[in-house]
């Protein structure tokens, strides 16, 4: 699965149903804005740094 598909899945299946914006996701999950935006745009893969406990 390519990076753009991952970003699309995150947006459509996770963020949109609960009206989660990039800004609120960044605060809630304590990730850098540029990192999350790049994942959602498909220009960065999902890495361990983004997916942490």
KAFEN-V471046 format. One record per residue. N is the residue number from 0. OMEGA is omega in radians with two decimals (999 if undefined). Layout:
N/OMEGA + N/OMEGA
//
This chain:
0/-3.09 + 1/-3.07 + 2/-3.11 + 3/3.10 + 4/3.10 + 5/3.13 + 6/3.13 + 7/3.12 + 8/3.13 + 9/-3.12 + 10/-3.01 + 11/-3.03 + 12/-3.07 + 13/-3.00 + 14/-3.07 + 15/-3.11 + 16/-3.14 + 17/3.12 + 18/-3.13 + 19/3.10 + 20/3.08 + 21/-3.12 + 22/-3.14 + 23/3.09 + 24/3.11 + 25/3.13 + 26/-3.08 + 27/-3.05 + 28/3.07 + 29/3.07 + 30/3.11 + 31/-3.13 + 32/-3.10 + 33/3.13 + 34/-3.13 + 35/3.13 + 36/3.13 + 37/3.09 + 38/-3.13 + 39/3.12 + 40/3.13 + 41/-3.12 + 42/3.11 + 43/3.11 + 44/3.01 + 45/-3.09 + 46/3.10 + 47/3.13 + 48/-3.14 + 49/-3.08 + 50/3.14 + 51/-3.11 + 52/999
//
